[in-house]
Amino acid sequence: MSREENFIIIYDKFITEGEEVHLIIEELYLYGLLRKKENLEGFTETSMLFINQSSPIQFASDKQRVNKKIKELLISLQSKRIIKITDVDGVILNNFKPSDLLKIDFIKFESGFTKVSISKINDCTTMSDFYVYCGVARWINSGKGYFNSSYGRWGKILHLSKRHAIDIVNKAIENKIIYKNIGDYVDSESGGQKQQKLNQYSITPFPYSEKTVQTKIQESEVANEEFHSNRINSDIELIQLLEVTKVFRTYKDDNMKNIYPLVEDYVFFLLQLKKLENKQPTKSEKKFIEIAEKRIDRMKNNKKFNADFDKAKIKVKAMGEAKYNSSDNNTEDQKQVQTTMDLLNEMLQNSSIDEIFGTSKS
């Protein structure tokens, strides 16, 4: 039977601890690649060179070792009676060169299997992501389609230590290859310390109604951290906006001498324009642009201005999408921002936006 279009077959035995045909991460990935090229007659024609060139993920960082690694994996799959490697005449091969044409026949197993979308093997950026996905996908048709597992069991499935398995599984979750529902804590039968249920894993996001208390707590904590981080960044940007606005609307110093914005101020202005290409400006941003453009228009015949403005354009181009004068969210930044924001909030309560920017008409 040839493979079903857009799917490859992964037998459950390949990803089950204790089975004779239990594959390691690289073996399963290579098997998936071979299945991906399976023709309508049920076999694959390939070579080590073609496998190396067509694989989305390299089998070895050293180019000289790639063919040796692929050959080792092919022979291992054949020794486990998972595939049969022959030449065009049907002679079984145990030794072959990188350019030799190989015919790969797939051994059928009576046990269950999982249909894995071909797009999934293309989407995975690591071989371990593909293995973890298959390990969870095999349970899609059982119960609610979730895989309940400890990290210890993950280690056995992946042929890795528990510590290494935790890193691999968490990376797959981070890459949104699989999703985790954290096990809740329940009273032990002996009445002692609470025990934690096994984590649940799925290839699709868990519905909110099925998320555990522990998952909801973790997601809430992450959301709060992101909100706080975004708020700090927003506060810093507002402080910068007010400071640079003051620069653009100040024409003379205390001694009545002409003063001009610096190159950095023009950089800030240009980045604000770029930022507002895809969003509506806030009142503060709109007021800043009005004040800055008015000042720039008055200086357009000034040689120093034109030279500084050209420097600013070069800087912005070099910076690309980088944020201007970005700040790490360390404790000192947050204290400074909070102090300044307290003053700003007090000003906003007692003044209009025009009064704050010094543009009130009264």
VENVENBEL-V258979 format. One record per pair of residues at least 12 apart in sequence whose ideal C-beta (glycine too) atoms are under 10 Angstrom apart, sorted by the first residue. I is the first residue (numbers start at 1). J is the second residue. D is the distance in Angstrom with one decimal. If there is no record, write none. Layout:
# VENVENBEL-V258979
{{I J D} {I J D}}
This chain:
# VENVENBEL-V258979
{{1 42 6.7} {1 108 8.1} {2 38 6.8} {2 39 7.2} {2 40 4.9} {2 41 6.6} {2 42 4.7} {2 43 9.0} {3 35 6.3} {3 36 8.7} {3 37 9.8} {3 38 4.7} {3 39 8.8} {3 40 8.7} {3 42 7.6} {3 44 9.7} {3 106 8.7} {3 115 9.0} {3 118 9.2} {4 115 6.6} {5 40 9.5} {5 118 8.9} {6 115 9.1} {6 117 6.4} {6 118 5.5} {6 119 7.6} {7 35 9.1} {7 36 9.8} {7 114 9.3} {7 115 4.2} {7 116 6.5} {7 117 6.1} {7 118 6.6} {7 119 9.8} {7 120 9.6} {8 31 8.6} {8 32 5.8} {8 33 9.1} {8 34 8.9} {8 35 3.8} {8 36 5.7} {8 37 9.6} {8 38 7.5} {8 113 9.7} {8 114 9.3} {8 115 7.4} {8 116 5.4} {8 117 8.2} {8 118 6.1} {8 120 8.9} {8 121 7.1} {8 134 9.8} {9 31 9.6} {9 32 9.7} {9 35 6.4} {9 38 8.9} {9 106 8.0} {9 108 9.2} {9 109 9.5} {9 113 4.9} {9 114 7.5} {9 115 6.4} {9 116 7.8} {10 23 9.4} {10 28 7.3} {10 31 7.6} {10 32 7.0} {10 35 7.9} {10 113 6.2} {10 114 5.0} {10 115 8.0} {10 116 5.3} {10 121 9.9} {10 130 9.5} {10 131 9.7} {10 133 9.6} {10 134 5.0} {10 135 9.6} {10 137 7.9} {10 138 7.5} {11 23 9.5} {11 31 9.2} {11 82 8.4} {11 106 9.7} {11 107 9.3} {11 108 8.9} {11 109 4.9} {11 110 9.5} {11 111 6.1} {11 112 7.4} {11 113 4.6} {11 114 8.0} {11 134 10.0} {11 138 9.2} {12 109 8.6} {12 111 5.5} {12 112 4.7} {12 113 6.3} {12 114 6.8} {12 134 9.4} {12 135 9.9} {12 138 5.4} {12 139 9.6} {13 82 9.1} {13 109 6.0} {13 110 9.6} {13 111 5.2} {13 112 8.6} {13 113 8.7} {14 27 8.1} {14 28 5.9} {14 31 7.1} {14 32 9.9} {14 77 10.0} {14 80 9.4} {14 82 7.6} {14 109 8.9} {14 111 9.6} {14 113 8.9} {14 114 9.5} {14 131 9.4} {14 134 7.8} {14 135 9.8} {14 138 9.4} {15 28 6.9} {15 114 8.6} {15 131 7.0} {15 132 9.4} {15 134 5.5} {15 135 5.0} {15 136 9.6} {15 137 9.4} {15 138 6.5} {15 157 6.2} {15 158 9.0} {16 111 8.7} {16 112 10.0} {16 135 9.2} {16 138 8.5} {16 156 9.6} {16 157 7.6} {17 153 7.2} {17 154 9.8} {17 155 9.1} {17 156 4.0} {17 157 5.4} {17 158 9.2} {17 159 8.6} {18 156 8.0} {19 80 9.9} {19 109 10.0} {19 111 8.7} {20 80 7.1} {20 81 8.7} {21 77 9.2} {21 80 5.2} {21 81 7.4} {21 82 5.8} {21 107 9.0} {21 109 7.7} {21 111 9.4} {22 80 8.9} {22 156 9.1} {22 157 8.3} {22 159 7.7} {23 73 9.6} {23 76 8.7} {23 77 7.9} {23 80 7.7} {23 82 7.7} {23 131 8.3} {23 134 9.7} {23 159 8.5} {24 73 8.7} {24 76 8.3} {24 127 9.6} {24 131 8.5} {24 158 8.3} {24 159 5.0} {24 160 9.2} {25 126 8.8} {25 127 5.1} {25 128 5.3} {25 129 9.6} {25 130 8.1} {25 131 4.7} {25 132 9.1} {25 158 6.6} {25 159 7.2} {25 160 8.3} {25 168 8.4} {26 57 9.7} {26 59 6.7} {26 60 9.6} {26 69 7.6} {26 70 9.2} {26 72 9.0} {26 73 5.7} {26 76 9.0} {26 127 5.9} {26 128 9.4} {26 131 9.1} {27 72 9.7} {27 73 5.6} {27 74 9.4} {27 76 6.1} {27 77 6.0} {27 80 8.1} {27 82 8.2} {27 127 9.5} {27 131 9.4} {27 159 9.7} {28 73 9.9} {28 77 9.6} {28 127 7.7} {28 128 9.7} {28 130 7.0} {28 131 5.3} {28 134 6.7} {28 135 9.4} {29 55 8.2} {29 56 9.6} {29 57 7.0} {29 59 8.4} {29 73 8.7} {29 121 7.7} {29 124 8.3} {29 126 9.1} {29 127 4.0} {29 128 8.7} {29 129 9.5} {29 130 5.4} {29 131 7.0} {29 134 9.6} {30 51 7.4} {30 55 8.3} {30 59 7.6} {30 69 9.5} {30 70 7.1} {30 73 4.8} {30 74 7.2} {30 76 9.1} {30 77 6.9} {30 83 9.4} {30 127 8.7} {31 73 8.8} {31 74 9.9} {31 77 6.3} {31 82 6.8} {31 83 7.4} {31 104 9.6} {31 106 8.6} {31 134 10.0} {32 116 7.2} {32 118 8.8} {32 120 8.7} {32 121 4.9} {32 124 9.2} {32 127 9.1} {32 130 6.4} {32 131 9.3} {32 134 8.0} {33 46 8.6} {33 50 10.0} {33 51 6.4} {33 54 7.4} {33 55 5.9} {33 56 8.7} {33 57 9.2} {33 59 9.8} {33 70 9.8} {33 121 7.0} {33 130 9.8} {34 46 7.0} {34 51 7.9} {34 74 8.6} {34 77 8.2} {34 82 9.8} {34 83 6.8} {34 102 9.5} {34 104 5.3} {34 106 7.7} {35 83 9.6} {35 104 9.1} {35 106 7.0} {35 116 8.7} {35 118 8.7} {35 121 8.7} {36 54 8.9} {36 55 9.9} {36 116 9.7} {36 118 5.6} {36 121 6.1} {36 122 8.5} {37 50 8.5} {37 51 8.9} {37 54 7.9} {37 104 8.4} {38 104 8.2} {38 105 9.9} {38 106 7.1} {41 105 9.9} {42 105 7.6} {42 106 7.0} {42 108 9.5} {43 83 9.5} {43 84 9.0} {43 86 9.2} {43 103 5.9} {43 104 6.0} {43 105 4.9} {43 106 7.1} {44 83 8.8} {44 102 8.3} {44 103 7.6} {44 104 4.3} {44 105 8.3} {44 106 7.9} {45 88 8.6} {45 101 6.4} {45 102 7.2} {45 103 5.7} {45 104 7.5} {46 74 9.6} {46 85 9.9} {46 100 10.0} {46 101 7.8} {46 102 5.6} {46 103 8.5} {46 104 6.5} {47 67 9.8} {47 70 9.7} {47 96 8.3} {47 97 8.6} {47 98 6.7} {47 99 5.8} {47 100 6.0} {47 101 5.8} {47 102 5.9} {48 66 8.3} {48 67 5.1} {48 68 9.2} {48 69 9.5} {48 70 4.8} {48 71 6.1} {48 73 9.9} {48 74 7.5} {48 96 7.4} {48 97 7.8} {48 98 4.4} {48 99 7.8} {48 100 7.6} {48 102 7.7} {49 66 9.5} {49 67 7.5} {49 70 9.2} {49 97 9.1} {49 98 4.8} {49 99 5.5} {49 100 9.0} {50 98 9.3} {50 99 9.1} {50 101 9.2} {50 102 9.1} {51 66 9.2} {51 67 9.1} {51 70 5.5} {51 71 9.9} {51 73 9.3} {51 74 8.4} {51 98 9.3} {51 102 9.0} {52 66 5.2} {52 67 6.7} {52 69 9.3} {52 70 6.3} {52 98 7.8} {53 66 10.0} {55 70 8.6} {55 121 9.7} {55 127 9.5} {56 121 7.6} {56 122 6.1} {56 123 8.8} {56 124 7.7} {56 125 8.0} {56 127 9.8} {56 130 9.8} {57 121 9.4} {57 124 7.5} {57 125 7.2} {57 126 6.7} {57 127 5.7} {57 128 9.9} {57 129 9.3} {57 130 8.4} {58 127 9.7} {59 72 9.4} {59 73 7.4} {59 127 8.5} {66 98 8.9} {67 97 8.6} {67 98 4.5} {67 99 9.7} {68 98 9.5} {70 98 8.3} {71 94 10.0} {71 95 8.6} {71 96 7.3} {71 97 9.2} {71 98 8.2} {74 93 9.1} {74 94 9.7} {74 96 8.3} {74 102 7.7} {74 104 8.2} {75 93 9.2} {75 94 6.5} {75 95 8.6} {75 96 9.3} {77 104 8.9} {77 106 9.8} {77 107 9.4} {78 92 8.1} {78 93 8.5} {78 94 7.5} {78 104 9.1} {78 105 10.0} {78 107 9.4} {79 94 8.9} {80 107 9.1} {81 107 5.7} {81 109 9.6} {82 106 7.7} {82 107 5.7} {82 109 8.6} {83 102 9.8} {83 104 5.4} {83 105 6.6} {83 106 5.9} {83 107 6.5} {84 103 8.4} {84 104 7.4} {84 105 4.3} {84 106 8.1} {84 107 6.7} {85 100 9.9} {85 102 5.5} {85 103 7.3} {85 104 6.1} {85 105 8.1} {86 102 7.6} {86 103 4.8} {86 104 8.3} {86 105 7.1} {87 100 7.4} {87 101 7.1} {87 102 7.4} {87 103 6.9} {88 100 9.9} {88 101 6.2} {88 102 9.3} {88 103 6.6} {89 103 9.4} {90 103 7.7} {90 105 9.6} {91 103 9.8} {112 138 7.7} {112 141 9.0} {112 142 9.8} {113 138 8.3} {114 133 9.8} {114 134 6.5} {114 135 9.6} {114 136 9.7} {114 137 5.2} {114 138 4.5} {114 139 8.7} {114 140 7.3} {114 141 8.5} {115 137 8.6} {115 140 9.3} {115 141 9.9} {116 130 8.5} {116 133 7.4} {116 134 6.1} {116 137 6.1} {116 138 9.3} {116 203 9.7} {117 133 9.8} {117 137 9.2} {120 133 6.1} {120 134 8.6} {120 137 8.2} {120 177 8.4} {120 203 8.8} {121 133 9.0} {121 134 9.5} {123 175 9.2} {123 176 9.8} {123 177 8.1} {124 172 8.8} {124 175 8.1} {124 177 6.5} {125 171 9.6} {125 175 6.7} {125 177 9.0} {126 168 8.5} {126 171 7.3} {126 172 8.3} {126 175 8.0} {126 177 9.0} {128 158 7.3} {128 160 8.8} {128 164 9.6} {128 165 9.6} {128 167 9.2} {128 168 4.8} {128 169 8.9} {128 171 7.3} {128 172 7.1} {128 177 9.4} {129 168 8.4} {129 171 7.2} {129 172 5.0} {129 174 9.9} {129 175 5.9} {129 176 9.9} {129 177 4.7} {129 178 8.7} {130 172 9.2} {130 177 8.1} {131 157 8.2} {131 158 6.5} {131 159 9.5} {131 168 8.2} {131 172 8.8} {131 177 9.9} {132 147 10.0} {132 154 8.2} {132 157 8.8} {132 158 7.6} {132 165 9.3} {132 168 6.4} {132 169 6.0} {132 170 10.0} {132 171 8.4} {132 172 4.2} {132 173 8.8} {132 175 9.5} {132 177 6.2} {132 178 6.0} {132 201 8.4} {132 203 9.9} {133 172 7.0} {133 175 9.8} {133 177 5.1} {133 178 6.2} {133 201 10.0} {133 203 6.5} {134 157 9.9} {134 203 9.6} {135 147 7.0} {135 149 8.4} {135 153 9.9} {135 154 7.9} {135 157 5.6} {135 158 7.8} {135 169 9.1} {135 172 9.3} {135 178 8.4} {135 201 8.1} {136 149 8.8} {136 169 9.5} {136 172 8.6} {136 177 8.5} {136 178 4.9} {136 179 8.8} {136 180 9.7} {136 200 9.7} {136 201 4.7} {136 202 6.6} {136 203 5.4} {136 204 9.9} {137 178 8.6} {137 201 9.9} {137 202 9.4} {137 203 5.2} {138 203 10.0} {139 200 9.8} {139 201 8.2} {139 202 8.5} {139 203 9.0} {140 202 8.3} {140 203 6.6} {140 204 8.7} {144 200 8.4} {144 202 8.3} {144 206 9.5} {144 207 9.9} {144 210 7.6} {145 200 9.9} {145 202 6.4} {145 203 8.0} {145 204 8.0} {146 179 9.5} {146 181 7.2} {146 198 10.0} {146 199 9.6} {146 200 4.4} {146 201 6.5} {146 202 5.1} {146 203 9.6} {146 204 9.8} {146 206 8.1} {146 210 8.7} {147 178 8.5} {147 198 9.3} {147 199 9.0} {147 200 7.1} {147 201 4.4} {147 202 7.4} {147 203 9.1} {148 181 9.4} {148 183 8.4} {148 197 8.1} {148 198 4.4} {148 199 7.3} {148 200 5.6} {148 201 7.8} {149 165 9.8} {149 169 8.8} {149 198 6.0} {149 199 6.7} {149 200 8.4} {149 201 6.5} {150 162 8.7} {150 165 9.8} {150 183 9.1} {150 196 9.6} {150 198 5.7} {150 199 7.7} {151 163 8.5} {151 165 5.8} {151 166 5.1} {151 169 7.2} {151 170 9.7} {151 198 9.7} {151 199 8.1} {152 165 8.1} {152 166 9.9} {153 165 8.7} {153 198 8.6} {154 166 7.5} {154 168 7.7} {154 169 5.5} {154 199 9.3} {154 201 9.1} {155 168 9.2} {155 169 9.5} {157 169 9.8} {169 199 8.9} {169 201 7.9} {172 201 9.1} {173 201 8.4} {176 205 8.6} {177 203 7.9} {178 201 5.3} {178 202 6.7} {178 203 5.8} {178 204 9.1} {179 200 8.9} {179 201 7.0} {179 202 5.1} {179 203 7.5} {179 204 6.8} {179 205 5.2} {179 206 5.9} {179 211 10.0} {179 215 9.6} {180 199 5.5} {180 200 7.1} {180 201 5.7} {180 202 8.1} {180 206 8.4} {180 212 9.9} {180 215 7.6} {180 218 9.4} {181 197 9.7} {181 198 9.9} {181 199 6.6} {181 200 4.0} {181 201 7.6} {181 202 7.3} {181 205 9.7} {181 206 4.9} {181 207 10.0} {181 210 7.1} {181 211 6.0} {181 212 5.5} {181 214 8.4} {181 215 5.3} {181 216 9.9} {182 196 8.4} {182 197 8.9} {182 198 9.9} {182 199 5.8} {182 200 8.3} {182 211 8.7} {182 212 5.6} {182 213 8.6} {182 214 3.9} {182 215 4.7} {182 216 9.1} {182 217 8.4} {182 218 6.3} {182 219 9.6} {183 195 9.1} {183 196 4.8} {183 197 3.6} {183 198 5.3} {183 199 5.1} {183 200 7.4} {183 212 6.7} {183 214 6.7} {183 215 9.1} {184 196 7.2} {184 197 5.5} {184 212 4.6} {184 213 5.3} {184 214 5.4} {184 215 8.7} {184 217 9.9} {185 197 7.7} {185 212 9.6} {185 213 8.4} {185 214 7.4} {196 214 8.0} {197 212 7.8} {197 214 9.0} {199 212 9.0} {199 214 9.1} {199 215 9.2} {200 212 7.9} {200 215 9.0} {228 329 8.4} {228 334 8.7} {229 329 5.8} {230 329 10.0} {231 334 9.8} {231 337 9.1} {231 341 9.4} {232 327 8.6} {232 329 5.2} {232 330 10.0} {232 333 7.0} {232 334 5.9} {232 337 5.9} {232 338 8.9} {232 341 9.6} {233 323 8.6} {233 326 8.2} {233 327 8.1} {233 329 7.4} {233 333 9.8} {233 337 9.3} {234 337 9.6} {234 341 9.8} {235 333 9.6} {235 334 8.9} {235 336 9.7} {235 337 4.6} {235 338 7.9} {235 340 7.6} {235 341 5.1} {235 344 8.4} {236 323 9.9} {236 325 8.6} {236 326 8.4} {236 327 5.6} {236 329 8.8} {236 333 7.2} {236 334 9.6} {236 336 8.9} {236 337 5.8} {236 340 9.0} {236 341 9.5} {237 272 9.5} {237 275 9.3} {237 284 9.5} {237 285 9.3} {237 323 8.8} {237 324 9.6} {237 325 9.5} {237 326 9.6} {237 327 9.8} {238 282 8.8} {238 284 6.5} {238 285 9.4} {238 337 9.3} {238 340 8.9} {238 341 7.9} {238 344 7.1} {239 336 8.7} {239 337 6.9} {239 340 5.3} {239 341 7.7} {239 343 9.9} {239 344 7.6} {240 268 6.8} {240 272 9.6} {240 288 9.9} {240 324 8.2} {240 325 6.6} {240 327 9.5} {241 268 8.3} {241 272 7.7} {241 282 8.9} {241 284 5.6} {241 285 6.8} {241 287 9.0} {241 288 5.5} {241 357 9.6} {242 284 7.4} {242 287 9.9} {242 288 8.3} {242 340 9.0} {242 344 7.4} {242 347 9.5} {242 356 7.2} {242 357 7.7} {243 265 9.3} {243 268 9.1} {243 340 9.7} {244 261 7.9} {244 262 9.7} {244 264 8.6} {244 265 5.4} {244 266 9.6} {244 267 9.7} {244 268 5.0} {244 269 7.3} {244 272 8.6} {244 288 7.1} {244 291 9.5} {244 292 7.8} {244 325 10.0} {245 265 9.8} {245 268 9.9} {245 269 10.0} {245 284 8.0} {245 285 9.7} {245 287 7.0} {245 288 4.7} {245 289 9.6} {245 290 9.7} {245 291 5.7} {245 292 7.5} {245 356 8.9} {245 357 5.6} {245 358 8.2} {245 359 9.2} {246 288 10.0} {246 291 9.2} {246 356 9.9} {246 357 8.2} {246 358 7.3} {247 259 8.6} {247 260 9.0} {247 261 5.2} {247 262 7.7} {247 264 9.4} {247 265 5.2} {247 268 9.0} {247 269 9.8} {247 291 9.6} {247 292 9.0} {247 295 9.0} {248 260 9.8} {248 261 5.9} {248 265 6.9} {248 266 9.6} {248 268 9.6} {248 269 7.7} {248 288 7.6} {248 289 9.8} {248 290 9.8} {248 291 5.1} {248 292 4.6} {248 293 9.0} {248 294 8.1} {248 295 4.7} {248 296 8.1} {248 357 9.9} {249 287 9.8} {249 288 9.5} {249 291 5.1} {249 292 8.7} {249 294 8.6} {249 295 7.1} {249 357 7.2} {249 358 5.7} {249 359 7.2} {250 295 9.3} {250 358 8.7} {251 295 7.9} {251 298 8.8} {258 302 9.9} {260 295 8.9} {260 299 7.2} {260 302 7.8} {260 304 6.8} {260 305 6.7} {260 308 7.7} {261 292 8.2} {261 295 7.2} {261 296 8.6} {261 299 8.6} {261 305 8.4} {261 308 7.8} {261 309 9.3} {261 312 9.4} {262 308 7.3} {262 311 10.0} {262 312 9.1} {263 307 9.1} {263 308 4.9} {263 309 8.2} {263 310 9.4} {263 311 4.9} {263 312 5.2} {263 313 10.0} {263 314 9.5} {263 315 7.1} {264 308 9.6} {264 311 9.8} {264 312 7.9} {264 315 8.4} {264 324 8.2} {264 325 7.8} {265 292 8.3} {265 295 9.7} {265 308 8.9} {265 312 8.2} {266 292 8.7} {266 296 8.1} {266 305 8.6} {266 308 6.1} {266 309 5.3} {266 310 9.3} {266 311 7.8} {266 312 3.5} {266 313 8.1} {266 315 8.7} {266 316 8.8} {267 308 9.8} {267 309 9.7} {267 311 8.6} {267 312 4.6} {267 313 8.7} {267 314 9.6} {267 315 5.2} {267 316 5.8} {267 319 7.8} {267 324 6.0} {267 325 8.7} {268 288 9.1} {268 292 8.8} {268 312 8.7} {268 316 9.6} {268 324 5.8} {268 325 7.5} {269 288 8.1} {269 289 7.9} {269 291 9.9} {269 292 4.9} {269 293 8.4} {269 295 9.4} {269 296 7.6} {269 309 9.1} {269 312 7.7} {269 316 9.5} {269 324 10.0} {270 292 9.8} {270 309 8.7} {270 312 5.9} {270 313 6.7} {270 315 8.5} {270 316 4.7} {270 317 9.4} {270 319 9.7} {270 324 8.9} {271 312 9.4} {271 315 9.5} {271 316 6.2} {271 319 7.8} {271 321 9.8} {271 322 9.2} {271 323 7.9} {271 324 4.8} {271 325 9.3} {272 285 6.6} {272 288 6.7} {272 289 6.7} {272 292 8.0} {272 324 8.9} {273 289 7.3} {273 292 9.1} {273 293 9.3} {273 316 9.4} {274 316 7.4} {274 319 10.0} {274 321 8.7} {274 324 9.9} {275 323 9.2} {275 324 9.5} {276 289 7.4} {282 353 9.6} {283 352 9.9} {283 353 5.2} {283 354 9.5} {283 357 9.5} {284 353 6.7} {284 356 8.4} {284 357 7.8} {286 353 9.3} {287 353 6.3} {287 354 7.5} {287 356 8.8} {287 357 5.0} {287 358 10.0} {287 359 6.8} {288 357 7.7} {290 357 9.1} {290 359 8.2} {291 357 6.8} {291 358 8.7} {291 359 6.9} {294 359 9.9} {296 309 7.6} {344 356 8.0}}
